[in-house]
């Protein structure tokens, strides 16, 4: 039977980290909406179970409603952006590449520190498609993942080699989207 951690605000929850946390690799990809949302939902669930989550957002550097909400769970969830204040729509600049590469190295050290049980690399697939870092660098990141760490990688266009390494892959498929009717990103819904 698992023990409850003393001092946790979630004393009513049992802690079964040793039994549950093998540490799988999950990939959320595809052209449909919901990849980041799925990863953040997993982070919320993990926080409710008393697990610590580190979310690294690549490409993104803007303020989002979900990061504001997660800041309220700062004892369990850390979010850091490794992008500038704009989403890349053209060729990346040197600053974009430097931010992503520095971020990937920083997150590798954080992952290996053992402080967090879940690491989320939000938009890492997009970062590879923009050559902010290479697929090989992302594969090397996966290779050094400690056994008990759950790793989640999001972003459209996941490379087949990343998919091959993953234990779980979910593809978000767009069937219909109101963007085609001119609806822009809405506060609290898409941003």
C-alpha angles and dihedrals in degrees: 000000000000121000128234114241112243115238094023116135084221097063091144091064122081118229114227099163094138091052099039107033108079087139115238131190116242127189125195110191142144138094096278128097120264111058097116090036091056092050092048090049089055089050090052092049090048092050089052088057092050096254122140118236131194116199117195113191113201123197089010122099101151130102115266130185092236093057089051090052094047091051086072088064094050092137088066108020128049119188122191127174121219097189138077128257093281137056111245111255098164136021111329120250126229090263091056092051093045093049092051096044093046089047095051091051092046092049091049089058091045091049092051092047092077093226094116130049095197128042120190119195100195113200093359089137089056089048090057093047090053090046092240084137129352131257086243090057090050090048089051088052089053091047093059094047109127115239097250097050121099110216123200122189121189138185139090121278100037109192114246090241091057090048090050092054093048125096093204127027124183120186116203107212121198112223098164133351132186090222086083088063091054099263108150127210109294125215110256094011107057101001 
